[in-house]
C-alpha cells in the first residue's frame, strides 16, 4: 500500500458514513425548519453555515448571531 493510498483511506474514514452524514443533514434541516416556523432569528442564524451567516449579515447590514 502506498502512502497516497493510506492518506486517502484515512481521509475517507474521517468523513463519517453516508448514514451519519444523512442523519446530520436531516437534523440540521429540521433545526432550521423549526426555527423558521417559530420565527426564532437567533436559532436561524445558528443553523446557517458560517459563510452563509456572514453573507446574511452583509446583506442585512446587521449581525446574525
Buried (B, 14 or more C-beta within 10 A) or exposed (E): EEEEEEEEEEEEEEEEEEEEEEEEEEEEEEBBEEBEEEEBEEBBBBBBEEEEBEEBBEEEEEEBE
